């Protein structure tokens, strides 16, 4: 039986596998905080760049 993941942070690490280590340390730190499912972390700041896929543009 598979043990359920405790958080979204753990899910990202599991999905990414070894690629997790290629992320910038700041990104690893952000997602290693492991918020509980359904209880997202909120950040404040300025977004310098934003891009999306074709479908993301259409859905906006």
ROPAPA-262306 format. One record per residue (C-alpha): residue number from 1; x, y, z negated. Coordinates in nm, 3 decimals, m for minus. Last residue first. Layout:
! ROPAPA-262306
 seq      c1      c2      c3
 NUM       X       Y       Z
...
This chain:
! ROPAPA-262306
 seq      c1      c2      c3
  60  m0.759   3.357   1.934
  59  m0.848   3.019   2.082
  58  m0.721   3.118   2.427
  57  m0.387   3.237   2.292
  56  m0.346   2.921   2.089
  55  m0.417   2.719   2.399
  54  m0.139   2.895   2.592
  53   0.095   2.842   2.300
  52   0.172   3.100   2.037
  51   0.421   3.371   1.954
  50   0.481   3.601   1.662
  49   0.783   3.815   1.586
  48   0.883   4.049   1.304
  47   0.620   3.953   1.050
  46   0.649   4.178   0.749
  45   0.613   4.053   0.395
  44   0.380   3.884   0.152
  43   0.355   3.511   0.096
  42   0.065   3.293  m0.018
  41   0.105   2.930  m0.118
  40  m0.183   2.705  m0.019
  39  m0.407   2.522  m0.269
  38  m0.602   2.260  m0.068
  37  m0.330   2.001  m0.114
  36  m0.108   2.103  m0.402
  35   0.176   2.334  m0.310
  34   0.510   2.161  m0.268
  33   0.769   2.432  m0.324
  32   0.988   2.247  m0.072
  31   0.824   2.437   0.212
  30   0.978   2.774   0.134
  29   1.315   2.630   0.033
  28   1.344   2.431   0.357
  27   1.257   2.745   0.553
  26   1.524   2.946   0.370
  25   1.777   2.664   0.425
  24   1.729   2.690   0.805
  23   1.584   2.369   0.942
  22   1.825   2.104   1.068
  21   1.791   1.897   0.749
  20   1.419   1.848   0.817
  19   1.520   1.688   1.149
  18   1.622   1.379   0.947
  17   1.255   1.295   0.886
  16   1.022   1.559   1.029
  15   0.698   1.381   0.941
  14   0.810   1.283   0.591
  13   0.954   1.627   0.511
  12   0.642   1.803   0.636
  11   0.418   1.571   0.431
  10   0.623   1.632   0.117
   9   0.570   2.005   0.156
   8   0.195   1.953   0.212
   7   0.166   1.794  m0.129
   6   0.130   1.482  m0.340
   5   0.159   1.232  m0.058
   4  m0.041   0.915  m0.107
   3   0.160   0.598  m0.188
   2   0.131   0.346   0.093
   1   0.000   0.000   0.000
